[in-house]
Amino acid sequence: MILNFNENELKENNSFNTLNEICHQPMVWSKVSDLVKQNFTNIKSFVKDNLKKDTKIIFTGAGTSEFVGNSIYNYFVSNGLNALSISTTDITSNPLDYFNVDEDIILVSFARSGNSPESIKTYELVNSLNIKTKNVVITCNKDGDLAKKCRPDSDLLFLLPEESNDKSFAMTSSYTGMILAALLILDIDNFEKNYESVNSNAKNVEKKINEFYLKIKEIAEIETERLIFLGASNLNGIAQESHLKVLELTAGKMATFFNSPLGFRHGPKSILNDKSIVVLLMSNNEYSRLYDKDLLRELSSQKQIKKLITIDFKFDKEVIENSDVSFNFDIENKNQIFNGVNYILFAQLYAFYKSLNFGLQPDNPWPSGLVNRVVQGVILHEYKK
């Protein structure tokens, strides 16, 4: 059994891989931390030699792999580093809009398959235009083009455990696994603390999946037209991935949106109607949390939506009282990255159940081939400076 399904039932409906990959994420996280531990000396040496105070860290990827960077770069900025997240699709089409040819760069490339054409093109462009570039490639596929492109003498290649190489259409364990790999690698000076946090968090989340899934299933059964995810700072990247996950697994049948709690008021709030569900991802930064609560009270009092859902990391009476449904992960994480990988579970499970409700097959919601697991049809053009 996986949650409320038997394995044969899932396989008959072409949905086994998606649910299995969502639910085995805590195991993947522990394996990722163990792999970093096994390669600690090599990673530590690479980071010490190449990551300086003025080094520009560029996180890059496409689609969900881009959102990995969007979900973590703020952490490194807040710790005094020059970090930013830029999609491979942007770098491929406009490379010199995002970096200078003479600055020190660490290019951190995220990829599930490593076969997306823009992943290879970005690697080639940045390294050819800036010969000082150092590379960290974090991928789930040892046989992918990006992994093969790595230079063993100068690049740091980190291969996630095989279980992270999602077989389903949508990225789930690959997304959270790459987030934690990047944290453990680039924050290697705090490895012992982060290693302990990853593993204690994994044990807690394994329990929380079983605690939450029936309530999430009930929410997915509610007739709704619009689903909005809101989060600040790195949780905005989590909100972005959340909206994509539901959009992908429902084959576009569900209209989904994302924003920050403050940004939502500036026009995007127009999307609300009585068939909307808002999911507010609560910050663990007490200052940021004040703005989360302001919007929460506002939405609760206006009664313009179908459901107001909060996802939090602790028990907060005010948050619970102003929510229709509140999920509490009940773990005091000072590092918001851990809250992010927890919070995404709501969207992943909601998307899975909603996909089934629409009569789709979650492992392949696009049997027509209109949208593909690995992007197709991209023509790469020669870049002339």
N, C-alpha and C positions, 0 to 999 in steps of 0.2 A: 504493500500500500504506500502511496505517496499522498499525503493529506487525506482527502476524502475520495480518492480514486484508486482502483486497482490497476496494476501495470498493463494488463491486456487491454483494458478499456481505453487507456491513454494511447496505446500503440495503434489500436483500431481507428482512433480518431485523429491520428497524426499529431499528437500533442504531448507525447511522453518526454521528448527532449527538452521542450520549453519548461515544463514544470519541474523536471528533474534538475535542470540547470539553475533554476531559481532557488530550489530548496537545498542544493548542495553547496551553496556559496560559503557558509561558515567553514566547511571542510576545505574549500579552495583557499580561503584566507589563511588558514593555519598552514597549509602546504606552501603558500607563497612566502610566508614568514620564515619557514624552515629552509626554503631555497636561498633566501637572502642570507640567512645565517650560515649556510654551507659555503657561500661565496663571499663571505664577509671581508676577508683579507683583500681580495681582488677589487671589490667594490670600494672599500675604504681607500685603497691606493688611488683608484681612478678619481674619486671625488676630491681627495686631498690635492692631487696634482692639477686638476682642471677647474675646480669650482672656487673662484676667487670672489671677493666682495663686489667687484665691478663686472663680473661675467654676466652676460645676458642669457637667461634660461628661456628657451622658446619651447613650450609644449605644443605638440602638433598632432593632428589626426583628422579624420573625416567622419562626419556623422557622430555616432556614439563615441568613437575614439577621440574626436575633438572635444566632446563633453567631459571626457576624463580630465583633460587639461583645464577646462572651464571650472571643474569641481575641486581643483586643488591649488591652482596657482596663487590664490589669495593667501594661503597659508605661508608660502615661501616669501611673498612680499612682506607679510606681517613679521617675518623673522629676518628682515633686513636684506633680502636678496632681490635682484632685478629680474623678476619673472613675469612672463605673460603667456597667454594662450592664443594661438593663431591657427586656424584650420589649414590643412594641406590644400584645400580647394582655393583658399585665398592666396597662399604662397605660390602655388602653381601658376596662377593667372597674373599675379602682380608681385613678384618676389622682392624687389628692392623697395617696396612700400613699407616693409616691416623690419628690415635690418640694414646695417651699414657693412660695407665690404671689409672694413678694417677693425671691427670690434670683436672682442672675445665672446664666442657663442658656444653654449651647449645646447644642441638640438635634441630634444627628447621626443622620439617618435613612438606613438601608440598605434597598435594595429592588432586586430584579432587574427585575420588571415595573413596580413602582410602582402596581399596581392592587389590591393586597390592601386590603380595607375597613379593617382596623385601622391600616394605615399612614397613611391619610388622617385617620382619627378621632384618632389620637395627635397628628399634626401640629396638627389643629384644637384639640384639648383643651389641649395644653400652651401653645400660643400665645394662646389665649383666657383661660386661667386665670392665666398669667404673661405679661404684656404686654412684659416685658423680654427675653423669649426671642429668641435669635438662632439661625438654622437653617443647618445644613450638610446638604444632600441629596446622597447618593451613590447613583446609580442607573444601571442599564444600558439603560434604555428612555426615550428622549427623548420618546416619545409617551404615556408612562404618566401616570396621574392625579396622582401625586405630583410629577413633574417640572413638570406644568402648574400645580400648586398653588403652586409657589415664587414668591416676590415678588422680582422682579429688582432692586429698589432696596435690599433689605436682606438677602436670603438668598444663600448661596453654593451654587449648583447645580453639581455635577460629574458630567458624563456620561461613563461609561466607553466604550471603543471598542466598536463594533458587535459585534465577535467575542465580547465578554463576555456578550452578551444571549442566554444559552443557550436553544436551541430545544428541547432535550430536557426530560424530566420533572424530572430532578434537577439542582440547581445545582452546578456544578463551577468553571468559569473565572470565573463571576460572584462566587462566594464568595471565591476567592483574590484576584481583581482588586480587589474592594471592600476587602479587608484592606489591601492595599498602597496603595490610593488614600488610605485614612484615615491611614495612617502618614505618607505623603509630604505630605499636606495639613496635618495638625495638628502634625507635627514639622517644619514648613517651615524652621525655623532651622537644621536639620541636613540640608537638602535635598541638597546636593552629595554628602555621604557616603552618604545613603540611596539617591540616584539611582544612584551607582556600584555599591552593594551589590545593588540590584534587578537591574541588568543583568548583573553578573558571576554572580549566582545563577541567573538565567534560562538563561544559556549552560551552566552546570554541570548544571542539572536536565534540560535537553533531552537531554544525554548519559545521565543517570541513568535516565530513563524507558526508554530502549532497553536499558540494562544490567539493569534489574530486572524487566521485564514478564513474562518467561518463568517466573521463579521465583515471582512473584505468581500467575500462572496455575496453576502446580502446587499452590500452597497453596489456591487456590480449589477445586481438584478434590478436596481432602481431605474426607471425610465428617465433618461436624461439626454439633453442635446449637446451640452457643453461642459467641458471639464477644464478647470483652471488650476495650475500649480503655482504657488508663490513662495519664494525663498530669497533671503538676502545673502550677499557675499558668496561663499562657495556653495551655499544652498541654492543659489540661483542656477548654478550649473546642474545641481541635482533636479531642480524644477524643470530645467530644459530637457534633461534626459527623461524625466518622468512623462512629460507631454509627448515626447517622441515615441516612448515605449507603447503608450496607449494608442497613438495614431498608427503605428506600424502593425500591432497585433490585431487591431480592428479594421485593418485595410482601409483606413481613412473614413470609416463609417461614423466614427466619433470625432467631433470637432474638439481639438485640444489646444491649450494656450499656456504660456508661462510668463512670469514677470517677477519683479521684486515687490514686496509689500508697499513700499513708497511709490515706486514707479507705476503701479497698477492704478492709482488714483488719477493719473494724468492722461486720461482718455481711454486706456484699455479697459477700464471698469465698465465701459459702455457695453461690453459683451454680456453682462449679467442679465439673466431673465429667470423666470420661475422654474425653468428646467435646467438650471446650471448647478454644478457642484464645484465648490471651491475647496482646495486642499492647501492649508497653510503649514509650511515647514518651519517649526519654531526654532529660533536661534538659541545657542547657549551663551552668546555674548550678551551680557545684561543690558548694555546700552542699546544694541540692535534690537533686543527683545522688547524694549519699550515701544518701538514702532510696530513690531508684530502685534502687540497687544492693542495698540490704538486701532489698527485695521480690524482686528478680531472683534473688538467691541462695536465698531462701526457697522460691520457686516451683520453682526448678530442683532443689532437694534433695528436695522432697516428691513429685515425679513424679505429680501428680494430674490432669494435663491432657494433651490431645492434642499441642499444640504451644505453645511459648513463643517469641514473636517479639519482637525489639527493633528499633527504628528509631532511628538515632543520626546525629550530625553529624560524628563522627570515629572513627578506629580506636581501639578500647579492648579490649585483650586480655581483660580480666576479663569485660566485657559479652559478647563473642563466645563465650567458653568456657562461659558459663552460659545461652546461648541455643540453641534448636534451629535458628533462622534469624536472622541479623542483617543489616539493610540499613544501609549507611553512605553518607551523602551527601557525606562527605569535603570539607566546607567549614567553615572556622572563622568562624561567625557569632556575634559578640558580642550581637547583637540577636536574641532568641529568636523574634521574629515571623517572621523568614526561615526558621528551622527549622520553624516551624509550617506555613507554606505548602508546604514541601517534604514534610513527613511525611504530609500529607493525601493525597498521591498514592497511597500504599499503599492506603488505604481506597477511594479512587475506582476504582482499577484492580481491586482485589479484588472490589468490588461489581459492576463490569461483568462480569467473568468468572463470578462466582457467579450473576448474573442469567441469563446464557446457560446455565449448568449446570442451572438450574431450568426451562429451557425457556421463559423469559420474553423479552420484547422490551425491552431497556433504555431505549429512547426513550419507551416507554409501558408500564411494568410493570403499570399498572392500567387495562386496556381497559374494565373494567366501569364506570369512572367513580366508584368508591367513594372514591378519593383523587384530587385534581385538582392540576394544575400550579400554578394560582392558586386559593386557597381559595374555596369557594362556600358559599352558604347562611347566611352570617353576617348576623344582623339587628343593626343599630346602633341603640342607644336614646339618646334625648335625655338629656344629663347635667344634673342640677339640683343645684347646690351647696347 
